[in-house]
């Protein structure tokens, strides 16, 4: 599961960076943070169902030189929108958002569907937004967002990835740079965001067109698109 990838990354990063603080608004189990809470109890905060407080708390920690990682479901991030803008983004504070349940969520129901975050995050200044196509990309994006000195969002879906092996290092992606999966002589190009890459690969093979894994929702790789 992508939440397990996040949980493993969180423990690995905290083991080498004492400034990492993990926050959740009452979603420790769903966000894959149980093991982290056991290993680093003094660096884990469950603020209960108080998303606004979770965001402002993260902002305060960032102001004091800590590196807060806020794990939050996409649909519940809506509750902290004002705090994200005023308390984090406008000040370009160093807060990493691990956004779980991005997109449709099946059995969790309509209230848990994270279908608005792309729209409401892209317009916020100083934000970078990433969406991984597999488990290894998720790990890389968490490292990249954590390293970025400002608000960074990594949005990933509910459930399992395609089964890609994770290289558990802390290599970084070039911010705003897509990766070309396949180039063809066709005039058609498919730009894939997030976990639609496998399906996009099937389609690109069938119609013999180029395929790009965009990686970044913001900033877009405008040069490559053009």
N, C-alpha and C positions, 0 to 999 in steps of 0.2 A: 504494500500500500504506500501511496505517496506520503501519508501521515507518518508511516514508519521510517521512510527515508528522512523526513524532517527530524524525527526524534533521534535517529542515529547521528545525523549531521550535528544536531544541537549538542549532544554529549561530546562528540569529537572536537568541536570548536571550543566548547567550554573548557576542555581539558588542556588547551594550549593558550587560552585567552581568559584571564581572570576577571576581565571587565564585563564579560557577557552576563546579562541578567535576562531570564526568561519570564514572560508574563502571559497569563491566560485569563479570560473572563469566563471561568467555570467550565472549560472544555479540555481539561487535562487529559482525560482518557481518549476522547475523540480526536484530539490533535497530536497524539503520540508522545506525550510528555511525562508519562508515569515513571519511566526509568530515570529520566533526567531529575525529576523531583526527588527520587530516592537517593541519587548520587550527589546532588547539589542542592540540598534543602534550603541553604541560606541564600541561594541565588535564584530561587523559584518563588513566584508570587501568583497565587490564584486569587484574583480580586472579586470573585463571584460574578453574578450577572450584572456587570457594571462596565459596559464597553467604553462609555465616555471616560470614566475614571481610568480604565486600563490605558487609553491613549494618552491622557494628560500625565499619568504616572510615568509612562515611557518617556514623554517629553522632559519631565523633570529629571529623570535619571540621565538622559542624554546631556542635559545642561550641566550636570555634575561630573561629566567625563566617563560615564558608564556606556555600555553598548547594549541597549535593550533590544530584545527580539520579542515581538508581540505576535503570538499565534492566535488567529481569529478566523472564524468562519466568514466567508464572503458576505452572506446575507446579514450577519450581525455587525459587520463593519459599517453598514449603513447607519447604525445608531451612533457611531463615533465620528460622523462625517465632519461636523463643525470643529471638533477637537483636532482632527487630522489636518484640516486647513489652517486653523489659527494657531494651534499650539505646537504643531510639528512642521508642516510644509513651508509656511511663510517664513519661518526661522531657519529652514533647511537643517533641521536637527537630525542627528544620526540615529534613526529608528528603522529597524528592519521589520517588515510586515510579512509573516508567513500566512498566506491566505488560503485556507483549506476550503473544500467544497465549492470551488469555483465552477460555474456552469450548472448544467442540470444534474440533479442528484438522485433521480429515481425514487426509491422507496422512502427517502427522507421527507418527501412531500414538498408542496409549493412554497411553504414558508422558509424552507432551507435552500431553495434554488438560488445559487449565486450568479444571477444573470445580468446584474447591473454594474458590477464593479469596474469593468473595462470602460464604460461610459463615464462613470462619475469620478474615476481616478485620472483619466487622461487629461482632464481639464485643470488639474491641480498643479501649480508651479513647483518646480524643483524635484518632482517625483520621477523615478524610473520604475518601469513595470515590465516584468518578465513572465513568460509562460512556458514551462518545460514540455518537451515532446516525449521524454522518457525519464527513468529514475536517475540516470547519470547526469542528464541535463539539469534535473531538479537540484541535485547536489551542487553542481557548478554555479547555478543561479543563486542559491542560498549563500554561497561563499562570495559571489560577486556583489550581491546586494548588501551583505554584511560589511564588505570592504568599502563600499561607496559612502562617502562622507555626506550623507543626506538621507531623506526618506526613500526607501526602496521597497517595492512590493513584488513578491513572488507568488503567483496565483497557480494553484494546482487543483486537480479534480478529486472528487471522492473516489475511493477504491484503488485498484491495482494499476500499475504501469505495465508496459509490454514485456517486461522481464529483462531489461538491459542491465548488464553488469555495471556496478558502480565502482569507479576509481576513486577511492577515498583519500584524495589529496585536496588541497585548497587552491588549485589553479583557478584563475579568474578568466571570465569572458571579457572581450572588448565591448564596452558599453555601446549599445546601439548598432551592433554588427550582426547581421544575419549570416546563416551558413547555407551555401548552395548544396543541395542534395544531388540534383541531377540537372545537367544542361543538355538541351536538344536544339535542333535547328528550327523547331516549331516556333511560330509567333506567340503561342500560348504559354503562359507561366502560371503555376499554382503557388500562391503564397499561403503557407500553412502556419497557424498559430497554435501552440500547445499540443494537446494529445490527439489532434486530428491528423498527425503526420503519417501514421501507418496507413490510414484510409487514403490519404492524399497520394502516398507512394503507389498504391494499387491503381488509382485512377490515372496518375501520371504515366505509369507503365502501359496502361491500356490505350491511352490516346497519344503516347509518345511526345510528352511535353516536358518543359523544364519545371523543376520543383525547388522551392526555397523554404527552409525552416526559419521563420522570421525571428524567433527567440524573443525579441524585444517588442512589446506593444508601445512603449514609449521609452526612449526616442526610437522612431522608425528608421530603418536603414534606407533613407531617401535616395542616396546615391545608387544603391543596388537596384532599387525599384525603377528609377529612371533609366 
